[in-house]
């Protein structure tokens, strides 16, 4: 694996982690908002 391939692999991995982190935070926020507006 050359430098370019490892760089792309690292970028994709970091990008996936960022997307997952954002989705998790968004899910928690929506869940808390839904609980607060339930009644």
C-alpha positions in Angstrom: 0.0 0.0 0.0 1.5 3.3 -1.1 1.4 6.7 0.7 -1.6 7.9 -1.3 -3.7 4.9 -0.6 -3.0 5.0 3.1 -3.8 8.7 3.2 -7.2 8.1 1.5 -7.9 5.2 3.8 -7.1 7.4 6.9 -9.3 10.2 5.5 -12.3 7.9 4.9 -11.9 6.4 8.3 -11.8 9.8 10.0 -14.7 11.0 7.9 -16.8 8.0 8.9 -16.0 8.6 12.5 -17.1 12.2 12.3 -20.4 11.2 10.5 -21.1 8.6 13.2 -20.3 11.1 16.0 -22.6 13.7 14.5 -25.4 11.1 14.0 -25.1 10.0 17.6 -25.2 13.5 19.0 -28.2 14.4 16.7 -30.0 11.2 17.8 -29.5 12.0 21.5 -30.7 15.6 21.0 -33.8 14.5 19.1 -34.5 11.8 21.7 -34.3 14.3 24.6 -36.4 16.8 22.7 -39.0 14.1 22.0 -39.1 13.1 25.7 -39.6 16.7 26.7 -42.4 17.4 24.3 -44.2 14.1 24.9 -46.7 15.5 27.4 
